[in-house]
Amino acid sequence: MEGKVVIVTGGSSGIGRAAALEFARNGANVVAVGRNEKELGELRKEAKDFGGTTKSHLADICEITQVERVVNDTVGQFGQIDILVNAAGIILNGSIEDTVIEDWDKMMNINVRSMFYLMNRCVPELEKSKGNIVNVSSVAGTRAFPNLLAYSVSKAAVDQLTRCAALDLAPKGIRVNAVNPGVTVTKLHKRGGMNEADYKKFLEHSKSTHPIGRVGKPEEVANLIYFLASEKAGWITGVTYDIDGGRAQTCAR
């Protein structure tokens, strides 16, 4: 990854943060995009401590003009884009009966629309570099869960976006893949409204719903993202990879 230029959305926390650090640790120039200035600053400091290079980019990826700024500033500073990691996302609970349209639109905008547009804008640069894209989906994209309607639909859309884009972009030499994590210890659920006590219960219960007997770590997902973005995965495209301790293989429990 030495000298590669990597854009990582959702870079201020969770899987995006772990991915940004993994790329920086291996010599890439990382542009970490997020909405929390303090957390982006902490990421930059941690990378600097081990000699990595990260640039913080405070932006709301739902805003088209800010997506344009991220892409243009990255090319302006580094001259290229080699890898795009779409890790930004949110989760909100709700069934077909009680999901309000505002929550539906919010999840579709953040989890799918912003990802599509960033991919779309990065294609010209990725074609020059023969680069690739890794999207962060979820086990909820491949399996149905109760009271998780809009989130599950948004992640299923991410999976199909990944597959369709992979076919469209293969002739340009651009690979597109996705990872589908199970429950991973991040701030996702708490930012979605779960309090600390309920989150602890959720993590404990998740030990029984994941056959391997535990939840995941952001660094584990970041390792798979890094592999898919590397030359070692040069013949892999259009694939959505489960990384979930076996969760996608189970039935309701």
VMD Tcl script that draws the C-alpha trace (Angstrom):
set ca {
  {0.00 0.00 0.00}
  {3.02 2.27 0.04}
  {2.06 5.55 -1.62}
  {-1.52 4.51 -2.37}
  {-4.25 7.09 -1.76}
  {-7.26 5.78 0.14}
  {-10.53 7.56 0.95}
  {-12.34 6.07 3.95}
  {-15.80 7.34 4.89}
  {-17.01 6.83 8.43}
  {-13.37 7.20 9.35}
  {-13.93 8.76 12.76}
  {-15.13 5.60 14.52}
  {-15.79 1.88 14.34}
  {-14.94 -0.15 11.27}
  {-14.06 2.93 9.23}
  {-11.58 4.10 11.85}
  {-9.98 0.66 12.10}
  {-9.71 0.49 8.32}
  {-8.13 3.94 8.10}
  {-5.50 2.92 10.66}
  {-4.78 -0.36 8.87}
  {-4.15 1.37 5.56}
  {-2.05 4.08 7.23}
  {-0.04 1.43 9.08}
  {0.86 -0.10 5.73}
  {2.08 3.07 4.08}
  {-1.03 4.47 2.41}
  {-2.03 8.14 2.37}
  {-5.45 8.02 4.03}
  {-8.19 10.61 3.69}
  {-10.51 9.90 6.62}
  {-13.97 11.40 6.12}
  {-16.31 11.90 9.05}
  {-18.57 14.30 10.93}
  {-16.84 14.32 14.33}
  {-13.88 16.66 14.34}
  {-12.58 15.49 17.72}
  {-12.61 11.83 16.75}
  {-10.93 12.58 13.43}
  {-8.22 14.46 15.31}
  {-7.67 11.48 17.61}
  {-7.39 9.22 14.57}
  {-4.80 11.50 13.01}
  {-2.78 11.54 16.23}
  {-2.85 7.75 16.59}
  {-1.69 7.30 13.00}
  {1.07 9.85 13.48}
  {2.31 7.95 16.55}
  {3.23 4.96 14.38}
  {4.39 7.05 11.42}
  {1.21 6.82 9.35}
  {-0.26 9.53 7.18}
  {-3.91 10.50 7.53}
  {-5.74 13.61 6.45}
  {-8.95 14.45 8.27}
  {-11.84 15.60 6.12}
  {-14.86 16.92 8.02}
  {-17.85 16.37 5.73}
  {-21.46 15.23 5.54}
  {-21.48 12.69 2.72}
  {-25.20 13.19 2.18}
  {-24.41 16.64 0.80}
  {-23.42 16.46 -2.87}
  {-21.24 19.56 -2.71}
  {-19.29 18.10 0.21}
  {-18.74 14.81 -1.63}
  {-17.42 16.85 -4.55}
  {-15.08 18.67 -2.17}
  {-13.74 15.43 -0.71}
  {-12.92 14.03 -4.15}
  {-11.50 17.27 -5.56}
  {-9.39 18.03 -2.48}
  {-7.99 14.49 -2.44}
  {-6.97 14.64 -6.09}
  {-5.66 18.17 -5.65}
  {-3.41 17.17 -2.75}
  {-2.32 13.68 -3.75}
  {-2.92 13.61 -7.52}
  {-4.81 10.33 -7.48}
  {-7.31 8.02 -5.79}
  {-6.45 4.33 -5.56}
  {-9.00 2.93 -3.13}
  {-12.42 3.98 -1.85}
  {-13.73 2.42 1.36}
  {-17.39 3.24 2.06}
  {-17.77 2.56 5.78}
  {-20.19 5.32 6.84}
  {-23.61 4.15 7.92}
  {-26.35 4.35 10.54}
  {-28.86 1.95 12.09}
  {-32.38 2.60 13.35}
  {-34.94 0.07 14.54}
  {-38.44 -0.21 13.12}
  {-40.89 -2.62 11.51}
  {-43.06 -2.26 8.40}
  {-45.76 -0.87 10.68}
  {-43.88 1.70 12.72}
  {-40.96 2.87 10.55}
  {-41.64 6.51 9.80}
  {-40.80 7.85 6.35}
  {-38.21 10.25 7.77}
  {-36.21 7.34 9.25}
  {-36.56 5.38 6.02}
  {-35.23 8.29 3.97}
  {-32.41 8.96 6.43}
  {-31.10 5.41 6.25}
  {-31.43 5.21 2.48}
  {-29.65 8.54 2.07}
  {-26.74 7.74 4.36}
  {-26.36 4.01 3.75}
  {-27.02 3.86 0.00}
  {-27.41 7.19 -1.81}
  {-24.21 8.74 -0.45}
  {-22.29 5.55 -1.21}
  {-23.55 5.50 -4.79}
  {-22.61 9.11 -5.40}
  {-19.14 8.83 -3.93}
  {-18.50 5.74 -6.05}
  {-19.80 7.56 -9.10}
  {-17.51 10.54 -8.52}
  {-14.43 8.42 -7.84}
  {-14.71 6.26 -10.97}
  {-12.67 8.56 -13.29}
  {-9.77 8.59 -10.83}
  {-10.03 4.88 -10.04}
  {-9.94 4.10 -13.75}
  {-6.63 5.95 -14.05}
  {-5.12 4.10 -11.11}
  {-6.83 0.75 -11.82}
  {-8.04 1.01 -8.26}
  {-10.88 -0.58 -6.36}
  {-13.80 -0.04 -4.00}
  {-14.74 -1.84 -0.79}
  {-18.20 -1.21 0.66}
  {-19.24 -2.00 4.21}
  {-22.58 -3.79 4.23}
  {-23.99 -6.06 6.95}
  {-25.25 -9.53 7.71}
  {-28.61 -7.75 7.63}
  {-28.14 -7.36 3.88}
  {-28.30 -11.10 3.37}
  {-30.64 -12.19 6.19}
  {-33.95 -10.78 7.40}
  {-34.29 -9.67 11.02}
  {-37.45 -8.45 12.77}
  {-37.79 -4.77 13.65}
  {-34.88 -3.83 11.40}
  {-36.71 -3.15 8.16}
  {-35.15 -0.01 6.67}
  {-31.63 -0.88 7.77}
  {-31.85 -4.38 6.29}
  {-33.28 -3.07 3.02}
  {-30.54 -0.43 2.80}
  {-27.82 -3.05 3.29}
  {-29.39 -5.38 0.73}
  {-29.24 -2.41 -1.64}
  {-25.53 -1.97 -0.83}
  {-24.92 -5.60 -1.78}
  {-26.67 -5.20 -5.11}
  {-24.98 -1.85 -5.73}
  {-21.68 -3.65 -5.21}
  {-22.49 -6.44 -7.65}
  {-23.90 -4.18 -10.37}
  {-21.02 -1.70 -10.10}
  {-18.51 -4.56 -10.27}
  {-19.89 -5.63 -13.64}
  {-20.09 -2.07 -14.94}
  {-16.54 -1.23 -13.88}
  {-14.69 -4.46 -14.63}
  {-13.89 -3.35 -18.21}
  {-12.22 -0.26 -16.72}
  {-10.02 -2.40 -14.48}
  {-11.84 -1.35 -11.28}
  {-12.78 -4.01 -8.75}
  {-15.77 -3.59 -6.39}
  {-16.42 -5.77 -3.34}
  {-18.22 -5.57 0.00}
  {-17.91 -6.98 3.49}
  {-20.93 -8.11 5.51}
  {-20.10 -7.98 9.24}
  {-22.14 -9.51 12.00}
  {-22.43 -7.72 15.32}
  {-19.21 -5.77 15.79}
  {-18.28 -3.64 18.79}
  {-18.62 -0.08 17.51}
  {-20.67 3.01 18.34}
  {-23.25 2.16 15.65}
  {-26.01 0.81 17.88}
  {-25.62 3.39 20.62}
  {-25.73 6.17 18.06}
  {-28.89 4.52 16.75}
  {-30.56 5.06 20.13}
  {-29.55 2.04 22.25}
  {-28.57 2.95 25.82}
  {-25.49 1.54 27.54}
  {-27.35 -1.07 29.60}
  {-29.32 -2.39 26.63}
  {-26.17 -2.44 24.50}
  {-24.38 -4.62 27.05}
  {-27.34 -7.03 27.08}
  {-27.35 -7.02 23.27}
  {-23.65 -7.90 23.10}
  {-24.08 -10.67 25.66}
  {-27.06 -12.11 23.77}
  {-25.11 -11.90 20.52}
  {-22.65 -14.47 21.85}
  {-25.45 -17.02 21.42}
  {-26.57 -15.86 17.97}
  {-23.09 -16.04 16.46}
  {-21.98 -19.69 16.22}
  {-18.35 -18.86 16.94}
  {-19.51 -17.62 20.36}
  {-18.53 -13.98 20.35}
  {-19.05 -10.66 18.59}
  {-16.52 -9.14 16.23}
  {-13.84 -6.49 16.56}
  {-13.53 -3.56 14.14}
  {-9.92 -4.55 13.45}
  {-11.03 -7.97 12.20}
  {-13.34 -6.40 9.63}
  {-10.62 -3.89 8.72}
  {-8.24 -6.76 7.98}
  {-10.69 -8.18 5.43}
  {-11.26 -4.75 3.90}
  {-7.51 -4.33 3.57}
  {-7.12 -7.73 1.91}
  {-9.89 -7.04 -0.62}
  {-8.29 -3.70 -1.47}
  {-4.85 -5.25 -1.89}
  {-3.24 -6.82 -4.94}
  {-3.62 -10.22 -3.27}
  {-7.33 -9.96 -4.11}
  {-6.66 -8.91 -7.70}
  {-8.97 -11.57 -9.16}
  {-11.89 -10.90 -6.80}
  {-14.72 -8.59 -7.78}
  {-18.47 -8.41 -7.28}
  {-18.34 -10.43 -4.07}
  {-20.02 -9.72 -0.72}
  {-18.02 -11.42 2.04}
  {-19.59 -12.59 5.29}
  {-17.44 -11.83 8.32}
  {-19.86 -12.62 11.10}
  {-18.76 -15.57 13.22}
  {-21.17 -17.75 11.25}
  {-24.25 -15.58 11.93}
  {-25.52 -15.70 8.34}
  {-25.61 -19.50 8.46}
  {-28.08 -19.69 11.34}
  {-31.85 -19.77 11.60}
  {-33.96 -17.79 14.09}
  {-33.04 -18.43 17.72}
}
mol new
graphics top color blue
foreach p $ca { graphics top sphere $p radius 0.5 }
foreach p [lrange $ca 0 end-1] q [lrange $ca 1 end] { graphics top cylinder $p $q radius 0.2 }
display resetview
